[in-house]
């Protein structure tokens, strides 16, 4: 965990709700500016005062924070890296998203970049850079191109999840790199890295 007078960066365990982490850190003045899915481990940033909250929220909104994830994805990749564009529509009641290759009414444009780090045959270790930050974006986008995140029960490959005994998605918010101004100029260029890693269980 990193903390100064303006910002606190926590390393969240998989299985912990972002809201529960916020509640636990409230006594330290933590203010949420983004979130992670419950079963995604890794870095989540909180502001510690009103000015920092405004600056940090603006930075995430302007994409002035690089968000790099680490994942185990199923099925061999034909390309080692790619820039993915799709259109995401959310069903609030079902807590589910649907992706489209072309614009449709009610769907927002998303961009997800990936780079394969290690290929293990039926699955790969992949770095994923999130540009849009929509609900379930990484999980849905990787499944949309035929490479679901291992352990994902909603968008994933249940047969392979069972074969490899993966019961929780292997997805980690691995790095945050800030390009900030104002009260948070001192963070610009700093990179923070999670202690967690996406690894297939043995």
C-alpha positions as CSV (number, residue, x, y, z in Angstrom):
1,X,0.0,0.0,0.0
2,X,1.2,3.5,-0.8
3,X,-0.2,6.6,0.9
4,X,0.7,10.3,1.1
5,X,-1.4,13.4,2.1
6,X,-3.4,13.2,-1.1
7,X,-3.6,9.6,-2.4
8,X,-3.8,6.1,-1.1
9,X,-3.2,3.2,-3.4
10,X,-4.3,-0.2,-2.1
11,X,-3.5,-3.7,-3.4
12,X,-6.9,-5.4,-3.3
13,X,-7.3,-9.2,-2.8
14,X,-9.5,-11.1,-5.3
15,X,-12.9,-11.7,-3.7
16,X,-13.1,-8.4,-1.9
17,X,-15.7,-5.8,-3.1
18,X,-14.3,-2.4,-3.9
19,X,-17.0,-0.9,-1.8
20,X,-15.9,-3.0,1.2
21,X,-12.4,-1.8,0.8
22,X,-13.6,1.8,0.6
23,X,-15.6,1.2,3.8
24,X,-12.5,-0.2,5.6
25,X,-10.4,2.8,4.6
26,X,-13.1,5.5,5.3
27,X,-11.5,6.3,8.7
28,X,-8.4,7.3,6.8
29,X,-10.4,9.7,4.7
30,X,-10.5,7.5,1.6
31,X,-12.7,8.7,-1.3
32,X,-13.3,6.3,-4.3
33,X,-12.5,7.5,-7.8
34,X,-12.7,4.1,-9.7
35,X,-13.3,0.5,-8.9
36,X,-12.4,-3.1,-9.6
37,X,-14.6,-6.1,-10.1
38,X,-14.9,-8.2,-6.9
39,X,-12.9,-11.1,-8.3
40,X,-10.2,-8.9,-9.8
41,X,-7.1,-8.4,-7.6
42,X,-4.7,-5.5,-7.7
43,X,-4.3,-1.8,-7.5
44,X,-7.1,0.6,-6.7
45,X,-6.5,4.3,-6.0
46,X,-8.4,6.5,-3.4
47,X,-8.2,10.3,-2.9
48,X,-7.7,11.5,0.7
49,X,-9.1,15.0,0.3
50,X,-11.5,17.0,-1.8
51,X,-8.9,18.6,-4.1
52,X,-7.2,15.3,-4.7
53,X,-10.5,13.6,-5.4
54,X,-11.3,16.2,-8.1
55,X,-7.8,15.9,-9.7
56,X,-7.7,12.1,-9.5
57,X,-11.2,11.7,-10.9
58,X,-10.4,14.1,-13.7
59,X,-7.2,12.1,-14.4
60,X,-9.0,8.8,-14.7
61,X,-11.7,10.5,-16.9
62,X,-9.1,12.0,-19.2
63,X,-7.2,8.7,-19.4
64,X,-4.2,10.3,-17.8
65,X,-3.7,7.2,-15.7
66,X,-2.3,4.1,-17.5
67,X,-4.0,1.0,-16.3
68,X,-2.2,-2.2,-17.2
69,X,-3.6,-5.6,-16.2
70,X,-2.2,-9.1,-16.2
71,X,-4.4,-12.0,-17.2
72,X,-4.4,-15.7,-18.1
73,X,-6.4,-16.1,-21.3
74,X,-7.5,-19.3,-23.0
75,X,-6.9,-20.5,-26.6
76,X,-3.7,-19.7,-28.6
77,X,-3.3,-16.2,-30.0
78,X,-2.7,-15.8,-33.7
79,X,-1.2,-12.3,-33.0
80,X,1.2,-11.5,-30.2
81,X,-0.3,-8.0,-29.7
82,X,-3.4,-6.2,-30.8
83,X,-5.5,-3.0,-30.5
84,X,-9.1,-4.0,-30.0
85,X,-12.1,-1.8,-30.7
86,X,-15.7,-2.8,-30.0
87,X,-19.0,-1.3,-28.8
88,X,-20.3,-2.3,-25.3
89,X,-23.9,-2.3,-24.1
90,X,-24.7,-2.9,-20.5
91,X,-27.7,-4.6,-19.0
92,X,-27.9,-3.2,-15.5
93,X,-30.5,-5.7,-14.3
94,X,-28.6,-8.8,-15.4
95,X,-25.2,-7.3,-14.5
96,X,-24.0,-8.4,-17.9
97,X,-22.6,-6.6,-21.0
98,X,-22.9,-7.4,-24.7
99,X,-20.3,-6.4,-27.3
100,X,-20.7,-5.5,-30.9
101,X,-18.2,-5.1,-33.7
102,X,-20.1,-2.0,-35.1
103,X,-21.9,0.9,-33.4
104,X,-25.4,0.2,-32.1
105,X,-27.9,2.3,-30.2
106,X,-27.0,2.4,-26.5
107,X,-23.5,1.0,-26.9
108,X,-20.3,2.9,-26.0
109,X,-17.1,2.6,-27.9
110,X,-14.3,0.7,-26.1
111,X,-10.6,0.1,-26.7
112,X,-8.5,-2.7,-25.2
113,X,-4.9,-3.4,-26.1
114,X,-3.2,-6.7,-25.4
115,X,0.3,-8.2,-25.6
116,X,1.1,-11.9,-25.1
117,X,4.0,-12.4,-22.6
118,X,4.1,-16.1,-22.4
119,X,2.4,-18.9,-24.4
120,X,1.6,-22.1,-22.6
121,X,-0.3,-23.9,-25.4
122,X,-3.9,-23.9,-24.3
123,X,-3.5,-20.6,-22.3
124,X,-1.3,-17.5,-22.3
125,X,-0.1,-14.9,-19.9
126,X,-1.2,-11.6,-21.3
127,X,-0.7,-7.9,-20.5
128,X,-3.8,-5.9,-21.1
129,X,-4.0,-2.1,-21.3
130,X,-7.4,-0.6,-20.5
131,X,-8.3,2.6,-22.3
132,X,-12.0,2.9,-21.7
133,X,-12.7,1.5,-18.3
134,X,-16.3,0.2,-18.9
135,X,-18.0,-2.5,-16.8
136,X,-16.5,-5.9,-17.3
137,X,-14.6,-4.5,-20.3
138,X,-11.5,-6.8,-20.2
139,X,-13.4,-10.0,-19.5
140,X,-16.1,-9.3,-22.1
141,X,-13.6,-8.0,-24.8
142,X,-11.2,-10.9,-24.5
143,X,-14.1,-13.4,-24.6
144,X,-15.5,-11.5,-27.6
145,X,-12.3,-12.2,-29.6
146,X,-12.2,-15.8,-28.5
147,X,-9.7,-15.6,-25.6
148,X,-11.7,-15.5,-22.4
149,X,-10.0,-14.9,-19.1
150,X,-9.3,-18.1,-17.2
151,X,-11.7,-18.6,-14.3
152,X,-14.3,-16.1,-15.6
153,X,-17.7,-17.8,-15.0
154,X,-19.7,-15.1,-16.7
155,X,-18.0,-14.6,-20.1
156,X,-15.5,-17.5,-20.0
157,X,-15.0,-21.0,-21.1
158,X,-16.5,-23.2,-18.4
159,X,-15.1,-26.4,-19.8
160,X,-11.6,-25.2,-19.6
161,X,-12.2,-23.5,-16.2
162,X,-13.2,-27.0,-15.0
163,X,-10.3,-28.7,-16.7
164,X,-7.8,-26.4,-15.0
165,X,-9.7,-26.2,-11.7
166,X,-9.9,-22.4,-11.9
167,X,-12.8,-21.0,-9.8
168,X,-11.9,-17.3,-9.8
169,X,-10.9,-15.1,-12.7
170,X,-7.1,-14.8,-13.2
171,X,-7.1,-11.1,-13.7
172,X,-4.9,-8.6,-11.8
173,X,-4.8,-4.8,-12.0
174,X,-1.0,-4.9,-12.2
175,X,0.2,-1.4,-12.8
176,X,-0.9,2.2,-12.4
177,X,1.2,5.0,-14.0
178,X,0.1,8.6,-13.5
179,X,0.4,11.5,-15.9
180,X,-1.2,14.1,-13.6
181,X,-1.1,17.8,-13.0
182,X,-2.3,20.3,-10.4
183,X,-2.0,19.1,-6.8
184,X,-0.9,15.7,-8.0
185,X,1.9,16.8,-10.3
186,X,4.4,15.1,-8.1
187,X,2.8,11.7,-9.0
188,X,3.4,12.3,-12.8
189,X,5.6,9.6,-14.2
190,X,5.3,7.4,-11.1
191,X,4.4,3.8,-11.6
192,X,2.9,1.5,-9.0
193,X,2.9,-2.3,-9.2
194,X,0.7,-4.9,-7.5
195,X,2.2,-7.7,-5.5
196,X,-0.3,-10.1,-7.0
197,X,0.2,-12.0,-10.3
198,X,-2.1,-13.9,-12.7
199,X,-0.9,-17.5,-12.4
200,X,-2.6,-20.8,-13.2
201,X,-3.0,-22.9,-10.1
202,X,-0.9,-26.0,-9.8
